Amino acid sequence: MPFALYLLALAVFVMGTSEFMLSGLLPAISADLDVDLGAAGLLTSAFAVGMALGAPLMAAVARRWPARPALLSCLLGFAISHVIAALATDFALLLATRILGAIANAGFLAIALSTATTLVPANLTGRAVSILLAGTSAAMIAGVPAGTLLGSHLGWRIVFWVIAGLCLPAVLGVLSTVPRSQTRRTPRTPSLQNPPGPAPNLGTELAQLLRPQLAGTMLLAALVNGGTFAAFTFIAPIVTVTAGMPEGAVPLVLVLFGLGSFSGITIAGRFSDRRPLLILIVGGPLLLAGWIALNALAEHPAALLALVFAQGFLSFAVGSTLITRVLYAATGAPRMGGSYATMALNVGAALGPVLGGITLSAGSGQLSPVWVAMLLVALALLIALAAPRLLGSR
């Protein structure tokens, strides 16, 4: 695998830390800015909305730009949004910075996903995606727990300052691996029916969204990811209230979830190009069973810890495989395909916390977001059973 992929994954790590870090900081933000926990969860949804909307917008704007200035512009905008967030004293302003930061993140990830497919043979698309998304899971293992610990001792604002500072090595990584003025190549397509050549115009690429296989696969990915975020965003009160564990256990739980997700992405990346249906047929039902088990056993700390690892593994094994299937289904949109994959990830990341926050605000209990996860994954399985062609033929 090209070393450039790993340096792009470093930038994804920094951005992933920001995307997920609020899972451990929501109680502190809620208290400091005087909003309830369900409302504070909108910060996660706002980031996901910005990602979902920003991915196609930024990809369309920058589709003719060289990769280097496009990626650097996104990193700069991301850093600035976090400086403003660190200074924010109003919840509305903090919410706005999350949207702006997410748009920059979305642009970077969409361009990086499309660029990654130019760096590897067509039959290794899944491996390339798994390396980029491993930056996200590494953020859960190291970045998010570290941010939670730092925030608990020095306040949540310091975490935003640190994220802004971490953009510097990400910038150096892009500068050292991406040519100064080379225009991005049309990504290698995973199908012999779509040979390399000039990229189609924007209208043609957008029209691909009307294809049932692409739209349906994006829907499945959004539902699975929505379930993950519904439960993960509100994991802190489940740990401290439902399981009765000390507040210091929250970073440990986040590390376990991150280790599980990293393992899931890594293993799924080995098979998602050759045996995607095996991962989805086996992993999908197990993922649903895991949410059911977590809902039933969350009061028992040992069971909760084991299930957090298992759900991290299954959520990202299934989720990353579906994202790979989105890229395969988007071969007719070589410049915009990465943004469609980013949309699929973040529509779910926006939907899950909103639904979880609504159930919490309605007084349904700390485990109500897990119920949301169960329902979203169950819906995805029903759709896959009703329309198996959405998953492809392999």
N, C-alpha and C positions, 0 to 999 in steps of 0.2 A: 504494500500500500504506500502511495506517495506521502512523504513527510509533510507536505502542505496540508493534507487532510487533518493531521494531528494538531497543527498550529491553528487551523480554523476551528477545531474542536476546543482549543483553549479559549477562544473568544466566546464560543457557545457556552463554555463552563461559566465564564464571568456573567453572561447574560442570564443563564439558567439559575445562577445563585440569586439574582435579583427577582426572577420570576417566582421562585418557590420560597424565598426566605420569609415571606410574610406569614407562613404557616406557624412559625414559632414566635412571631412578633405581634400578631393581632391583638392579644390581650393588653399588651403595653400601649399600643397605638390607640386602642379603644379607650383606655383610661385617660391617656394624655390629651386626646382631642375630644373627649366627652361624647363619644358615639357608642351605640351598643355593638356587641360582638357581631351580630348578623350584618349590620351596616358596614362595619369595618371589613367584613369579608368581600364587600364590593370592590375593594382595592385589588384583590386578586382577579375578580371578574373584569374590572376595567382594564387591567393589563392584558387579559386574554382577548377582550373586545378589540383593543388597539392592535394586537397581533393579528387577529382574524381579518380585520379591515385593512390594516396597514400592509399585509403581505402582498395582496394583488396590486394595491395602489403603488407601493414602492417598486415592486417588480416591473410594473408597466412604465413608471417614470424612468427607471434606470436600465431598462432592457437594452438600450443601445449604448450605455456608458461602458467604459472599461471597468473591469472588476475591481481594480485597486482603489480608484477614487470613490466608487460606489460603496465599497465595504468600509473605507475610512470615514466617509461622511456619516454612515449609520453609527459607527462607533463613537464619533464625536457628539452626535445628537443624543446618544444614549448616556454618555458621561454628563453632559450639561443637564439633562433632565434629573439626574440623581443629585447633582449639586443643589438644584432648586428644591427638590424634595427634602433634602437634609435641613434646609432653612425654613420649610413651610410650617406655619402655625395654624393653618386653617385646613380642615378636612377636604374641602372642595378643591383647594390648590393641590394638595397631595394627590387627590384623585386624578386631577388633570395631568400631573407629572407622570403618573403611572401610564396614562394613555399615550403621552408623547414618547416616553421611554419604550413602550411596547411597539409603537410604530417603527422606531429606529431598530429595535430588536427584530421585528418582523422582516424589515427590509434586508437586514444582514443575513438572517437565516434563509430567506427565500433565495437570495443571490448565492449564498454558500451551498445550498442544496443543489441548485442548478449547476454551479461551478464544479461541485464534487463529481457529478456524472461525466464531466469531460476528462477527469483524471484517471479513470479506471475503465477496464473493458466492460462492455454492456452487461455481461453476465455476473458482474460483481457490484451491481447497483446497491443491493441490499447490504453488502459489507461496507460500502462507502457511507450509506445512511446510518448504519449502526455506529460507525466511528464518530460521526458528527453528533449523533444523539447521545453517545457515551459522555460527551461533555456535559449534557444535561444531568445524567445520572451521577456523574462525578460531583456535580454541584450539590446534589442531595447528600452524598456521602461526606463531603468535606465543607463545601461552601455554606450550605444552609445550616447545619449544626453549629459551625463556627460563628456564623452570623447570629444565631439564637443565643449562644453563650456570650458573645460580645455585647449584644443588645441588652441582655439581662443584667450585665454588670455596668455598662457605660451608657445605656439608653439606646433606643431604636434608631435615633438620628445618626449615630456614629456608623451604623451599618451602611447607610446610604453614602456617606463619605468614603468608606472603604471600597464600595463597589465602583464609585467614580474613579478612585485611584487605580483599581485593578484593570481599568480599560487601557492603561499605558502599556503593559506587556502584551495585551491583545493587539494593540496598534503596531507594536514592534513585530509581532508575529505576521501580521498582514504585510507590512513593509518588506519583510525578509523573504516572503514566499510568493507574492503576487507581482507579476511584472508591472512596470510603471505605466505603460501605455497600450499594452496588448488588449485588443477588444475581446470580450468573452466569446469563446467559440460556441457554436451550437452544440448542446450536449449530445453525447452518443446515445442513441436510442436503444432500448432493450428489445426491439422487434425488427426483424428483417423486412417487415412490410413498411417501415419508416426509415429509409436509409439516410445517413448524414447528408446535409446540404444546407442551403440558406434557410434561416429561420422564417416561418410563416409570419404574416402580418398580425397585429394585435387582435383584430377582429376574429381572425381564424382561430387564434389560440383561445380567446374567450369563449368561442362557440363550442369548444371541447367540453365545457361545463354542462352542456345539454346532453352529452352522451350518458346513457343510463349506468354504464359500468363505472365511469369516473365519478359521477355524482353519487351513486350508491355506495361506492367504496369510501368516499369522503364522509358520507353519513355514518357508516359503521365506525370509522375511525373517531369521529366526533363523539359518538355515543359512548364508546369504550373510554376515551380520554375524559369525557364528562364525568363518568362514574369515578374515575381515579381522583379527579380534582375535587369532586363533591366531598369525598371522605378525607382526602389528604389535607385540604385547606383547613379543616376543623379538627385535626388530629389532636391538637394540644388539650382541649377540654376533655376529650375522650380519655387521654392518658391520665390527666390530673383529677378529673371528677369521677368518671365512670370506673376506671381501674384503681383510683385512689393512690396513684403513684406520685412521688414528689415532683415539683416543677423541674428539678434538675434532670429528670428522666426524659423530658421532651427531646433534647438533643440526641440522646441515645436512640430513641424511637426513630428520629429522622435519619440517623446514620443507618439503622437497620433497613429502613425503606429504601434508602439510596443504594445500599449494597445489593438489595434484592433487585432493584431496577437495573443497576449496572450489569448484574449477572444475567438478567432476562434479556437485555439488549444485546449483550455479547454473544450469548448462546443462540438467540434467534437470528442474529446477523449471519451466523454460519449456515443457516438453513433457509432463510427467507427468500433467497433467489431460486433454490432448487426444490424445497419442500414447504412452501407457504401454507398449503392446505392442512398439512399435518400439524403445524403450529396452531392454526386457527381452530381446527376441529377438536383438538385435544385441549388447547389452552383456554378457549372461550368458555366451555362449561365449567372448567376448574376455576376460572376467575369468578364466575357467578357463585359457585359453591363456597369460595373463599370469603366473599362478602357476606354470605349468609352465616358462615361460621363466625366471622368477626362480630357480627351483630349479636350472636348468641353467647359468645365467650369473652366479650370485651371486659367484663368485670374481673377476669382472672389475669393478672399481669403476665404470667408465663405464656399463657395462650395468646394474649394480645401481641407480645413481642414476636412470637413465632409467626403469627398470621400477618403482621405488618411486613416481615421479610417476604413471606410467600406472596402477598398481594403486590408488593413492589416488583417481584420477579414476573408474575403473571401479567400484571397490567402493562408493563413495558415490553414484554415479549410479544404479547398480542398486539399492543398498540403500535410498536415499531414495525411489525410485519405488515399491518394494515397501511401504514404510511408508505412502506416500500411498494405495496400494491397500488397506491395512489400514483406514485411516480411511473410505474409500469403502464397504468391506464391513461396517463397524460402524455404519451409519446407524441401526440399531435400538437403539444404545447411545450416545445423544448425550452423556451425562455420563461414561461409562466408556470411550468409544472412544479417547481420548487415552492412557489407561492400557494399553489393549490394544496400541497402537502402541509404547509404551514397553517393555512386556513383550517384544514381538517383537524389538526392538533388543537387549535386555539378556539374554535367554535365550541368544542367540548370543554376546554379549560374555562371558558366564560360561562357556559350553561351550568356546569356542575356547581360552582360556588354560589351562583345566584339561587339555584334550587335548594342547596343545602342551607344557605342563609335564611331563606324564606321559612323553611321548616324549623330552624332554630328560633327565629323571631316569633313564630307561632306557638312556641312553647312545647314543641314535640319531643324535647329531650336531646341530650348530647349525641345519641346514636342516630338521630334522624337523617344526618347526611349519609350514613352508611346505607340506610333504606333507599335513599336517592340513587346511590351507586348500584345497588341491587337492581332497581327498576330499569336504569339506563342500560346496563349490560344485558338484562333479560330481553329488553326491546331489541337490542342489536342482534342477539341470537335468533329471535323470532324472524327478523327481517332476513338474516342470512339463510335461515331454513326455508323461508318463502321464496327467496330469489337467490339460489346458490350460484348462479352464473356471475353474480357480482364479484365473487372471490377469484374468478379465473378458472382455468382448467387444470392447474397443477396442484 
